[in-house]
Amino acid sequence: MKRLVIYLAITFGLTWGLLIPAGFVLGTFQNGESSSVLMIGLIALSMFFPLIGALVANFACKTEERINLAWRPLVGQNIRYYLAAWFAPAGIVLLGAVVFFALNPQWFDPTMRSYIETTAAAAGLPVDELVSQMPPVPVLIVATLASALTYAPFINMIPAFGEELGWRGMLFPTLAEHMSERNAALVSGAIWGLWHAPAIAMGHNYGMVYAGFPVAGILTMTLTCTAMACWLSLLRQRSGSVWPCALAHGAFNAIANIGVVFCANGQTLLGPSPLGLVASIPLVILGIFCWLRLSPSKQPALYKSQRFAP
């Protein structure tokens, strides 16, 4: 319990203690995160705070009380989990976008006009000038998919590791000492989602124009994080490493917004990114599937091996 309290205090203390004051100073609670380049950088920096919390919490405990943070890649024995982490997110994201546009066909914009206008306004450029600098839409789609299926997940894996060492390396197994793996996945996912609250209140992921802002966005983020946590927790349990979790997390981030460029309304609370209520349906189904494969009982000794614990 001491390890859990220290981890949560440091992770939330660093994150909320930085983002909330900065949000008031920079005006991003009123104008959105995109109004400040510095805030965008601070939100990216906060991805490493769970890692700091995990390391401090572990070292604050006696050696025999530490958790196995599973920081070693263990690639050779986990090829199938790495492949699933690498490629499955693209399928889930694309399927979610299909579901979203099938249910909301009026928002589908194959010309990407809305996205181009928004991008031009943010860059301070005339729309025609931006269009002249862009490749044709089919080329842009192929290039985006190619990067999302090759190098982008591995680049994104590095900052994602900052989160995963905390959420799946520390929080999930620590909770699994006190409750079933199934409950640990749900609780850790809900905590992970709530951790994003300050950023969501600045328009992160969903913007700021929707009914129930920002509470509805925070609840939606909590739902989608919980679903994803069930899959990532199963990856952690089966592989014995947080690196497949980091790769899956990075792969999601690499392709999550591909549907947004074709949405006349941009990203909304419903989608088309897999963090939206409608577009998350495939992710939620995957989460339920993985949740059922987690243990319905406590696992107090499974994650305690000191061989890999720092």
N, C-alpha and C positions, 0 to 999 in steps of 0.2 A: 504493500500500500504506500509506503514511503516513496518508492521509486515512481509510482504513478502520480502522486501529488507533485513531486518535484518536476517531473516531465511536463505535466499540464501547466504548472505555474510558470515555468520558464518559457515554454512554447507560446502560450497565450500572452504572457507578460511582455515578451519581446515583440510579438506581432501586433497585438492591440495597442501596446504601449508606444509603438512607433507610428502605426498607421492612423490611429484616431487623432492624436495631436497634430500630426502632419496634415491630415485631411482638413482640419479646421484652419490651420495656418495657410495652406495652399488653396483653400476654397474648393476642394474636390467633392466635398459633400453637397455643395450647391451646384457646381458646374460639371461634375463627372471626372473620372480618373483621366480621361483623354485630354483634359484641359491642362494637364501638368505632366511634362516629360519626367520630372523628378519623381512624381508619385508612381508613374508606371515602373520606374526603376526600383522604387522602394517596395512595391508589391512583388516584383521579381526577386528582390533580395530576401524578402520574408520567406521564400520557399526553403531557405537554408536554416531557418529558426527551429523547425522540428528536429533537424540533425543535431543542432547545438543542445536542445533540450534532452535528447536521447543520451548523448555522450555525458552530459553533466549528471543526469539522473542515475546513469549506470555507475559512474565513478564515485558518486556520493554514497553508494551502498557498499557493504562488505563484499569481498570477492564471491563468497558463497551465495550472496543474495542477488547477484547481477543476472541480467537476462542475456541470452544469446542474440545479439543484434543482427546476426546473419549477414555480415557485410562482405563476406567472401563470395565471388561470383559462382564458383562451382559449375562452370560451363559444361564440362565434359559429361557430367551425369544428368544434365538438365536441358539437353538440346531441344527436346520437344516443347518444353515450357518457354524457352527463349523464342522459338519460332511462333508459338501461340501469342506471346506478348508482342512480338514484332508485327504480325500481320492481322490478328483478330480485330484490333481497334479500327482499322480501316473499314472492315466489313460492317462492324457495328455502327460506325458513324455514317457510312453511305446508306445503310439500310434505314437508319433513323431519319435521314434526310428524305428518303423516298416515302416513308410513312407520313412525314410532316407535309410534304407537298401533295401527296395523294389525298390527304384530308383537308388541305388548304390550297387548292389549285390556283385560286385567285392571287396568291402571293408569289407564284413562280414567275421569275423574270429571266428568261434565257438570254436576253441581251446584256444582262448585268448592269443595266442603266442606273439603277438606284445605287448600287455599290460604287460605280464609277463616279457618280455625282458626289457621293459622300466622301470618297477618297480625294477627289479634286478639291472639295471645300476644305478638308483637313490640311491639304498640302498648299492651299492658297493658289491653285492653278486653274485656268479655264478648263472646262470639261473637254473641249476639242483638243487642247494641247496634251492633256493626259492621255486621251484616246490615241493620239498620234504616237505616243511613246510606248503604248502597250502592244504586246503581240496579239494576234487573233485569238478569239475566245477558245477555239479547240486546242490551240497550242498552249494557252495558259492552263487549261484543264489538265492536259497531259503532263505538263511540267510540274504542276502542283501534285498530281498523283505520283509522279515519278519520285519526287523528293520525299513525299510522305511514306513511300514504300522502300526507300533506300537509306539515305544518310540522315534525314531529319529526325527520325526517332532516336538515333544514337547521340545526336547533338542535344536534343531535348532531355535525354536520359540523365545528363549531368545535374541540371537543376532539379529534376524530378527525384533524383537520388536524395537530395536534401530533404524532401518531404518524406520519401518512403522509408528512410532509415528511422524516422520518427514514428510515422503512423503504422507501418507494417513491421518495422524492426523492433520498436519499443512498445507502442500502445497495444496493438492487437495481442501479442503474446503475453503481455502483462495482464491484460484483462482475462485472457484464457486461463490464467492461474486461479481466477476467482469465479468464473462462470463458464458455460459451454462455449466452444469455438463459434457456434452459430450466434449466440448472443454477443460474444466479443466482437465479431465482425459487424454486427448491427450497431452496437454502441460506439465502436471506434469510427465507423463511417459517419454516424450522426455528429460525433465530436469534430471530425474532419470537416464536415460541411459547415458547422457553426463557426469554426475557426475562420472561415472566409467572410464572416458577417461584415466587418468594416469595408472590405473591398466591394462587396455586393452593394452596400449602401452608397458607394461612389459610382455605381453603374457598371461594375465589372460583370461581364458575361451577359447581362440582360438589359443594359441601358437603365434609364431612370423613368421612362414613360410607360407605366403599366399599373393596372389596378392593384392596390395594396402595397405599393412600393414603400419601403424596401423589404417589408416582412415577407411578402409572397415570394420574392426572389431568394431570400435567405432560406425559406422552407423548401423551395424547389432545389436549391443547391444542396441542401441537406439530404433530400430524397435521392438525387442523382449520385452524390458522394457515397451514400450508404449502399446503393446498388453496385457501384464500382468497387467499393471496399470489399464486398463479398467475393468478387472475382480476384482481386489483388490479395486478399487474405488466403484464398485457396492456393494461389500461386506461391505465396510465402510458405504455406504449410507443406505443399508437395515438393517444392524445390529446395527448401532449407536456406534460401538466399533472398535478399531484398532486391537484387539486381534485375531479375525478371519483372518484378513489380515496377521498378524504375523505368525499364524499357517500355512496358505497357503504358505507363503513365505518360512517358515522353511521346509514344506513338499516337496516343489520343490527342495530345496537345498539337501534334504536327498536322493533323488533318481535321480537327474538330470544327473548324470554321469554313470548310469547303462549301457547305450548303448555303452559308450566309451570303456569298457573292451572288447567288441566284434568287435571293429573297427580296421582294420589293419593299418589305418593311425592315430589312436588316435582321439582326438577331432580336428575337422576342422571347417572352417568358415561355412560349410554347415550343420554340425551335427557331431555325432548323438545326442548330448544333445539338449534340447529344445531351447537353445539359438542360435543354428545354423540356417541358412537361410532356409534349406529344412526341418529339424526336427521341426522347429517352426511353421509349417503350421497348426497343430491342435491348438496350442496356439493362433495363429493369428485368427483362426476361432472363438475360444472361446472369444477372445477379442472383435471381431466385434459383436458377439451375445450379450455380456454384454454392450457394448457401446450403442447399440440400445435401451437398457432398462434404460439408464441414461436420465435425463431430458434434453430436448433441450432448456431449458430456464435457466436464472440465479436463484440461490437459496440464496439470501443475508441473509435470517434469519434462514435457516434450521440448520446451524451449529453454531449458536451463543449462544445457551443455556449456561448459566453460572452455571447451576446446577452441571455439570460434569467438568467444566473448572478449572484447578488449579490456 
